[in-house]
Amino acid sequence: MARTETAEGTEAVAPGAEAAAAPVPAGPCRPAPRPRRTAAALWTLPPIAALALVFLYPLALVVWQSLTPEDGGGHSTAPYATVFAEASFREALMNTVLLAAGATVGALLLGLALSLVIAFVPFPGGRALSRFIDLFLAFPSFLITLALLFLYGSAGMANGLWTDVTGAAHGPLNFLHTPWGVLLAEVTYFTPFVMRPLLAAFSQVESGQLEAAASLGARPWRIVRRVILPEALPSLAAGGALVLVLCLNEFGIVLFTGAKGVVTLPMLVYTKALLDGDYTGACVVAVVNIALSVTLYALYRTVMSRTGGGPALRTGGAHRAGA
């Protein structure tokens, strides 16, 4: 029988106890059994099949139809050459890019200004307004357009008030049927998509940093530029990329404003398919629109991956709770 020395004296240890107490060396990791891997693979088949049936198959049909000329003479890229040569396509492409870029810039500027006020300027109802932004994201785009028509349309409240006061036959506001009206509606609708990640980013800014900068004599704009904006730039870039993708595919706003002179790529798809009966041309325009969207979405994912998801995906932490 082995003995061990303790503070109280010598203590007997039963035979085999040392071997039982000794750590057992870890053996090499064994691969998972093949039946378990097979079962896991089988579980992935239903969602993959559903994705292929619901999304990939219709997309493949659109691409296939875009390569099929109207005369049915095999498959070629001739429909693309025909559509690209049309002035209506070039105009629609230009309108889509310009409106998307303008709406993105407007949403970024307005969203940044409003987010700064909500996050760092205390006022009654600020927290409720921040929560309302989450609800606003669920609104359909045509609802915002209808609200703008009620306010600034030819027979809207603003023009009605003007005619009541001045006795004029019609009001001065008649811009909703122009590209400026579409731009206003898109900026109004997509600004909350920028504000939500910005408010989450601002909630991560340490209050101590702001107080230290203020105690050193920094003015508010300098604090925003040197302390707040560096923390918010990843979220600002990600929000801008997302808004740009959404604006490229926006259809409801352009349709409900009634801007007949403003034709975007989604509107051109609608016109060719339902009004002109040119399904091949509609598929060509749709493929171009999809290619633009996928490219910008890849840019959005690149921005998100390089920033580690950015502060927009984090809402916890013991930081400033302004948002």
C-alpha positions as CSV (number, residue, x, y, z in Angstrom):
1,M,0.0,0.0,0.0
2,A,1.5,3.4,-1.0
3,R,1.6,6.3,1.4
4,T,1.5,10.0,0.8
5,E,2.7,12.9,2.9
6,T,0.0,15.4,4.0
7,A,-0.1,18.3,6.4
8,E,-1.6,16.1,9.0
9,G,0.9,13.2,8.5
10,T,1.3,10.1,6.5
11,E,-1.9,8.9,4.8
12,A,-2.4,5.5,3.2
13,V,-3.5,5.3,-0.4
14,A,-5.3,2.3,-1.7
15,P,-3.6,0.3,-4.4
16,G,-4.7,1.4,-7.9
17,A,-5.9,4.8,-6.6
18,E,-2.9,6.5,-8.2
19,A,-3.7,5.0,-11.5
20,A,-7.3,6.0,-11.2
21,A,-6.4,9.6,-10.4
22,A,-3.9,9.9,-13.1
23,P,-5.1,11.9,-16.2
24,V,-6.0,9.8,-19.1
25,P,-4.3,11.0,-22.3
26,A,-6.7,12.1,-24.9
27,G,-6.8,9.9,-27.9
28,P,-6.9,11.2,-31.5
29,C,-10.2,12.6,-32.7
30,R,-12.1,10.1,-34.6
31,P,-14.1,11.1,-37.7
32,A,-17.9,11.1,-37.3
33,P,-19.5,7.9,-38.4
34,R,-20.5,7.8,-42.1
35,P,-24.2,7.1,-41.4
36,R,-24.4,10.4,-39.4
37,R,-22.8,12.4,-42.2
38,T,-25.2,10.8,-44.7
39,A,-28.2,11.7,-42.6
40,A,-26.9,15.3,-42.3
41,A,-26.5,15.5,-46.1
42,L,-30.0,14.1,-46.6
43,W,-31.4,16.8,-44.3
44,T,-29.9,19.5,-46.5
45,L,-31.6,18.2,-49.7
46,P,-35.1,19.5,-49.0
47,P,-34.1,23.2,-48.5
48,I,-31.8,23.0,-51.5
49,A,-34.5,21.5,-53.7
50,A,-37.0,24.1,-52.5
51,L,-34.5,26.9,-53.3
52,A,-33.9,25.5,-56.7
53,L,-37.6,25.2,-57.5
54,V,-38.7,28.5,-56.1
55,F,-35.8,30.7,-57.1
56,L,-33.2,29.1,-59.4
57,Y,-35.6,27.5,-61.8
58,P,-37.6,30.7,-62.6
59,L,-34.3,32.6,-62.9
60,A,-33.0,30.0,-65.3
61,L,-36.2,30.3,-67.3
62,V,-35.8,34.1,-67.5
63,V,-32.1,33.8,-68.7
64,W,-33.1,31.1,-71.3
65,Q,-36.0,33.2,-72.6
66,S,-33.7,36.2,-73.0
67,L,-31.6,34.1,-75.4
68,T,-34.5,33.1,-77.5
69,P,-35.4,35.4,-80.4
70,E,-39.0,36.1,-81.1
71,D,-38.9,34.2,-84.4
72,G,-37.9,31.1,-82.5
73,G,-34.7,30.5,-84.5
74,G,-32.6,28.8,-81.9
75,H,-30.8,30.6,-79.1
76,S,-28.4,33.5,-79.4
77,T,-27.4,36.8,-78.0
78,A,-29.2,38.7,-80.7
79,P,-32.0,39.8,-78.4
80,Y,-29.4,41.5,-76.2
81,A,-28.0,43.4,-79.2
82,T,-31.5,44.4,-80.2
83,V,-32.5,45.7,-76.7
84,F,-29.1,47.4,-76.1
85,A,-29.6,49.3,-79.4
86,E,-32.9,50.8,-78.3
87,A,-32.9,54.3,-77.0
88,S,-35.6,53.4,-74.4
89,F,-33.3,50.9,-72.8
90,R,-30.4,53.3,-72.6
91,E,-32.7,56.0,-71.2
92,A,-34.1,53.5,-68.6
93,L,-30.6,52.4,-67.6
94,M,-29.5,56.0,-67.1
95,N,-32.6,56.9,-65.1
96,T,-32.2,53.9,-62.9
97,V,-28.5,54.6,-62.1
98,L,-29.1,58.3,-61.6
99,L,-32.1,57.9,-59.4
100,A,-30.5,55.1,-57.3
101,A,-27.3,57.2,-56.8
102,G,-29.3,60.4,-56.0
103,A,-31.6,58.6,-53.6
104,T,-28.7,56.9,-51.9
105,V,-26.8,60.1,-51.4
106,G,-29.9,61.9,-50.1
107,A,-30.8,59.0,-47.7
108,L,-27.2,58.9,-46.4
109,L,-27.2,62.7,-45.7
110,L,-30.7,62.9,-44.2
111,G,-30.3,59.6,-42.3
112,L,-27.0,60.7,-40.8
113,A,-28.4,64.1,-39.7
114,L,-31.5,62.6,-38.1
115,S,-29.6,59.8,-36.5
116,L,-27.2,62.3,-34.8
117,V,-30.1,64.3,-33.5
118,I,-32.0,61.2,-32.1
119,A,-28.9,59.6,-30.6
120,F,-27.1,62.6,-29.1
121,V,-29.6,65.4,-28.6
122,P,-32.0,64.7,-25.7
123,F,-35.6,65.6,-26.5
124,P,-39.0,64.3,-25.4
125,G,-40.1,61.3,-27.5
126,G,-36.7,60.6,-28.9
127,R,-36.7,56.9,-27.8
128,A,-40.2,56.4,-29.2
129,L,-39.1,57.9,-32.5
130,S,-36.2,55.5,-32.6
131,R,-38.6,52.6,-32.1
132,F,-40.9,53.9,-34.8
133,I,-38.1,53.6,-37.3
134,D,-38.2,49.8,-36.9
135,L,-41.9,49.9,-37.7
136,F,-41.4,52.2,-40.7
137,L,-39.1,49.6,-42.3
138,A,-42.1,47.3,-42.6
139,F,-44.2,49.9,-44.6
140,P,-44.7,49.2,-48.3
141,S,-43.2,51.8,-50.6
142,F,-46.4,52.7,-52.3
143,L,-47.9,53.8,-48.9
144,I,-45.2,56.5,-48.6
145,T,-45.9,57.6,-52.2
146,L,-49.6,57.9,-51.5
147,A,-48.9,60.0,-48.4
148,L,-46.7,62.3,-50.5
149,L,-49.5,62.6,-53.1
150,F,-52.0,63.5,-50.4
151,L,-49.6,66.2,-49.2
152,Y,-47.9,67.6,-52.3
153,G,-50.0,66.3,-55.2
154,S,-51.9,68.4,-57.7
155,A,-55.0,68.0,-55.5
156,G,-53.1,67.6,-52.3
157,M,-53.3,69.5,-49.0
158,A,-50.5,72.0,-49.7
159,N,-52.0,73.0,-53.1
160,G,-55.5,73.1,-51.6
161,L,-54.4,75.4,-48.8
162,W,-52.7,77.6,-51.4
163,T,-55.8,77.9,-53.5
164,D,-58.0,78.6,-50.5
165,V,-55.8,81.4,-49.3
166,T,-55.0,83.0,-52.7
167,G,-58.0,82.0,-54.7
168,A,-55.8,80.7,-57.5
169,A,-57.1,78.1,-59.9
170,H,-54.3,75.6,-59.0
171,G,-51.5,75.4,-56.5
172,P,-47.8,75.9,-57.2
173,L,-46.7,72.3,-56.4
174,N,-46.6,70.0,-59.4
175,F,-43.3,68.1,-59.1
176,L,-44.4,64.6,-57.9
177,H,-44.9,63.5,-61.5
178,T,-41.2,64.4,-62.4
179,P,-37.9,62.8,-61.5
180,W,-37.7,65.1,-58.5
181,G,-40.9,63.7,-57.1
182,V,-39.6,60.1,-57.6
183,L,-36.3,61.1,-55.9
184,L,-38.1,62.7,-52.9
185,A,-40.3,59.6,-52.5
186,E,-37.3,57.3,-52.6
187,V,-35.2,59.4,-50.2
188,T,-38.2,59.5,-47.8
189,Y,-38.8,55.8,-47.9
190,F,-35.2,54.6,-47.8
191,T,-33.8,57.0,-45.2
192,P,-34.8,54.7,-42.3
193,F,-32.8,51.9,-43.9
194,V,-29.7,54.1,-43.2
195,M,-30.9,55.3,-39.8
196,R,-31.4,51.9,-38.2
197,P,-27.7,50.7,-38.5
198,L,-26.5,54.2,-37.7
199,L,-28.5,54.4,-34.5
200,A,-27.1,51.0,-33.5
201,A,-23.6,52.2,-34.3
202,F,-24.1,55.4,-32.3
203,S,-25.2,53.3,-29.3
204,Q,-21.7,51.8,-29.2
205,V,-20.0,55.2,-28.8
206,E,-18.6,55.6,-25.2
207,S,-20.1,58.6,-23.4
208,G,-16.7,59.1,-21.8
209,Q,-15.1,59.8,-25.2
210,L,-17.6,62.6,-25.9
211,E,-17.2,64.1,-22.4
212,A,-13.4,64.0,-22.7
213,A,-13.5,65.7,-26.1
214,A,-15.9,68.4,-24.8
215,S,-13.8,69.0,-21.7
216,L,-10.8,69.6,-24.0
217,G,-12.7,72.4,-25.8
218,A,-13.8,70.5,-28.9
219,R,-16.8,72.0,-30.7
220,P,-19.8,69.8,-31.5
221,W,-18.9,69.5,-35.2
222,R,-15.3,68.5,-34.3
223,I,-16.6,65.9,-31.9
224,V,-18.9,64.5,-34.6
225,R,-16.0,64.4,-37.2
226,R,-13.3,63.1,-35.0
227,V,-15.1,60.8,-32.5
228,I,-18.5,59.8,-33.8
229,L,-18.1,59.4,-37.5
230,P,-15.1,57.0,-37.4
231,E,-17.3,54.6,-35.4
232,A,-20.2,55.0,-37.8
233,L,-18.4,54.8,-41.2
234,P,-18.8,51.0,-41.5
235,S,-22.5,51.2,-40.8
236,L,-22.9,54.2,-43.1
237,A,-21.2,52.4,-45.9
238,A,-23.2,49.2,-45.4
239,G,-26.5,51.2,-45.2
240,G,-25.6,53.1,-48.4
241,A,-24.8,49.9,-50.3
242,L,-28.1,48.3,-49.2
243,V,-30.1,51.4,-50.2
244,L,-28.4,51.5,-53.6
245,V,-29.4,47.9,-54.2
246,L,-33.0,48.5,-53.2
247,C,-33.3,51.6,-55.3
248,L,-32.2,49.8,-58.4
249,N,-35.1,47.4,-58.1
250,E,-37.7,49.9,-56.9
251,F,-41.0,49.7,-58.9
252,G,-43.9,50.8,-56.7
253,I,-42.7,54.3,-56.1
254,V,-42.2,55.0,-59.8
255,L,-45.5,53.5,-60.7
256,F,-47.6,55.3,-58.0
257,T,-46.1,58.7,-58.5
258,G,-47.4,58.5,-62.1
259,A,-44.2,59.9,-63.5
260,K,-44.8,58.8,-67.1
261,G,-41.6,60.4,-68.3
262,V,-39.5,58.5,-65.8
263,V,-38.8,55.0,-67.0
264,T,-36.5,52.8,-65.0
265,L,-35.4,49.2,-65.7
266,P,-38.2,47.6,-63.6
267,M,-40.7,49.9,-65.3
268,L,-39.3,48.9,-68.7
269,V,-39.7,45.2,-67.8
270,Y,-43.3,45.9,-66.9
271,T,-43.9,47.9,-70.1
272,K,-42.3,45.3,-72.4
273,A,-44.0,42.3,-70.8
274,L,-47.5,43.5,-70.1
275,L,-48.1,46.4,-72.5
276,D,-46.0,45.5,-75.6
277,G,-46.0,41.7,-75.3
278,D,-42.3,41.6,-75.9
279,Y,-41.4,38.8,-73.4
280,T,-37.9,38.3,-74.8
281,G,-37.0,41.9,-74.5
282,A,-38.5,42.0,-71.0
283,C,-36.3,39.1,-70.0
284,V,-33.2,40.8,-71.4
285,V,-33.9,43.9,-69.3
286,A,-34.6,41.8,-66.3
287,V,-31.3,39.9,-66.7
288,V,-29.5,43.3,-66.9
289,N,-31.3,44.5,-63.8
290,I,-30.4,41.2,-61.9
291,A,-26.8,41.5,-62.9
292,L,-26.6,45.1,-61.6
293,S,-28.3,44.0,-58.3
294,V,-26.1,41.0,-57.8
295,T,-23.0,43.1,-58.4
296,L,-24.0,45.7,-55.9
297,Y,-25.1,43.1,-53.4
298,A,-21.6,41.5,-53.7
299,L,-20.2,45.0,-52.9
300,Y,-22.6,45.2,-49.9
301,R,-21.4,41.9,-48.6
302,T,-17.8,42.8,-49.1
303,V,-18.3,46.0,-47.0
304,M,-20.0,44.0,-44.3
305,S,-17.3,41.3,-44.2
306,R,-14.4,43.8,-44.1
307,T,-16.0,45.6,-41.2
308,G,-16.9,42.4,-39.3
309,G,-20.6,43.0,-39.7
310,G,-20.1,46.5,-38.3
311,P,-21.7,48.0,-35.3
312,A,-25.1,47.8,-37.1
313,L,-25.5,44.2,-36.1
314,R,-24.7,44.8,-32.4
315,T,-27.2,46.4,-30.1
316,G,-25.9,45.4,-26.7
317,G,-23.1,46.7,-24.6
318,A,-22.8,49.2,-21.8
319,H,-22.3,52.2,-24.0
320,R,-24.4,55.2,-24.7
321,A,-28.1,54.1,-25.1
322,G,-29.2,57.0,-27.2
323,A,-30.7,54.7,-29.8
